[in-house]
Structures are given as C-alpha cells and as structure tokens.
Amino acid sequence: MKHFLPITACVLFFSAGIAQSQVVVRIGPPARPVERIPPPPHEHPNWAWHSGYHRYDGHQYVWVPGSYVAPPHAHARWVDGSWQHHGNGYVWHEGHWQ
C-alpha cells in the first residue's frame, strides 16, 4: 500500500504531460467538404452542432463528420477546433465550449 501513492502520482504526472503534447503534421489538411447541417433532433432542440473536421491518423487525414452534442450548461456556445499553421507544420487546436 505504501508504494501505491508514489506510483499513482507518477502515472498522473506523466499522463498530464502526454495530454498536453501536440503533434505537428508537415502536410496541411485538405479543404473542408461542404457539410449539410441537419436540423437538431426533435427531442433535443437546444443541442449544439459540432462541425466535422479532418483528423490525422498518423498517415493521412480522415474526415470526421459533424454531429449534435448536448451543451454542458444553458447558453453554452461551441467553438469549433481548427488546424493552425505552426512553424513548419500544422497543429490541431481542440474545439471547446464558451
């Protein structure tokens, strides 16, 4: 039991560092396809639309279609993620709630 706490602390420390790391992709993402935004589900009219985006899978960009998602609180607004040019490549900046 006395070894459990230091091991847990190390795992948490290294996990936080990995979560903050960014992957730089040398090739920019392809143009975004035109995405038809359907009306929100009838049972969830206040859900927010998360636009589709290109995800890099380590070899190529893969399109992830958009979807409706429940907001975390009333009046929350979703800001889409984006690929941004950084140095000699592109870095993904996650979408977030405001």
SESE-449830 format. One line per 8 residues: number of its first residue (from 1); their letters; for each residue y, z, x of C-alpha. Coordinates in Angstrom, 2 decimals. Layout:
<nodes>
NUM	a	Y Z X ~ ...
</nodes>
This chain:
<nodes>
1	mkhflpit	0.00 0.00 0.00 ~ 2.43 0.76 2.84 ~ 2.08 -2.83 4.10 ~ 2.74 -4.31 0.67 ~ 6.52 -3.73 0.67 ~ 7.29 -5.37 4.05 ~ 5.10 -8.36 3.19 ~ 6.80 -8.76 -0.18
9	acvlffsa	10.23 -8.55 1.45 ~ 9.29 -11.31 3.94 ~ 7.98 -13.58 1.20 ~ 11.16 -13.14 -0.84 ~ 13.36 -13.76 2.22 ~ 11.61 -16.99 3.17 ~ 11.38 -18.18 -0.45 ~ 15.16 -17.83 -0.83
17	giaqsqvv	15.71 -19.93 2.30 ~ 13.40 -22.68 1.07 ~ 15.07 -22.73 -2.34 ~ 18.46 -23.30 -0.69 ~ 17.29 -26.11 1.62 ~ 18.41 -29.64 0.90 ~ 16.54 -32.84 1.57 ~ 18.65 -35.70 2.91
25	vrigppar	17.42 -39.13 1.82 ~ 18.54 -42.00 4.04 ~ 18.48 -44.61 1.25 ~ 20.78 -44.24 -1.75 ~ 19.36 -44.10 -5.27 ~ 19.09 -47.28 -7.33 ~ 21.56 -47.97 -10.12 ~ 21.02 -45.80 -13.18
33	pverippp	19.47 -47.68 -16.07 ~ 21.32 -47.70 -19.37 ~ 19.87 -44.79 -21.28 ~ 19.90 -44.80 -25.08 ~ 20.69 -41.26 -26.21 ~ 18.82 -40.49 -29.42 ~ 20.26 -38.09 -31.98 ~ 19.31 -34.44 -31.39
41	phehpnwa	16.23 -33.10 -33.15 ~ 16.97 -32.15 -36.76 ~ 15.71 -28.62 -36.21 ~ 17.94 -28.18 -33.10 ~ 21.29 -29.93 -33.71 ~ 23.11 -27.86 -31.04 ~ 20.80 -28.73 -28.16 ~ 22.40 -30.44 -25.15
49	whsgyhry	21.40 -33.81 -23.73 ~ 20.27 -33.75 -20.09 ~ 20.74 -37.29 -18.80 ~ 17.95 -38.96 -16.92 ~ 18.10 -39.13 -13.13 ~ 16.35 -40.58 -10.11 ~ 14.11 -38.05 -8.34 ~ 12.99 -38.75 -4.78
57	dghqyvwv	9.26 -38.08 -4.39 ~ 9.15 -38.32 -0.59 ~ 8.50 -42.07 -0.59 ~ 10.62 -43.63 -3.31 ~ 12.96 -42.87 -6.18 ~ 11.29 -42.23 -9.53 ~ 13.17 -42.31 -12.84 ~ 13.01 -39.10 -14.90
65	pgsyvapp	14.11 -39.81 -18.49 ~ 16.67 -37.62 -20.21 ~ 15.84 -35.05 -22.85 ~ 17.39 -32.48 -25.15 ~ 17.36 -28.86 -23.97 ~ 18.32 -25.57 -25.63 ~ 21.61 -24.18 -24.23 ~ 21.49 -20.66 -22.74
73	haharwvd	24.34 -19.45 -24.97 ~ 26.78 -20.71 -27.60 ~ 29.39 -23.20 -26.34 ~ 27.48 -23.83 -23.08 ~ 28.07 -27.28 -21.63 ~ 25.60 -29.11 -19.38 ~ 26.92 -30.81 -16.22 ~ 24.52 -33.50 -15.01
81	gswqhhgn	23.13 -33.44 -11.49 ~ 24.03 -36.22 -9.09 ~ 23.18 -37.80 -5.76 ~ 26.10 -37.39 -3.37 ~ 26.64 -39.15 -0.07 ~ 26.48 -36.59 2.73 ~ 26.66 -37.52 6.42 ~ 24.14 -40.29 6.99
89	gyvwhegh	22.23 -39.90 3.74 ~ 22.19 -38.70 0.14 ~ 21.68 -35.16 -1.17 ~ 20.73 -34.17 -4.72 ~ 23.03 -31.64 -6.41 ~ 21.27 -29.99 -9.35 ~ 22.75 -30.05 -12.82 ~ 23.97 -26.74 -14.22
97	wq	25.33 -25.00 -17.30 ~ 29.02 -24.13 -17.66
</nodes>
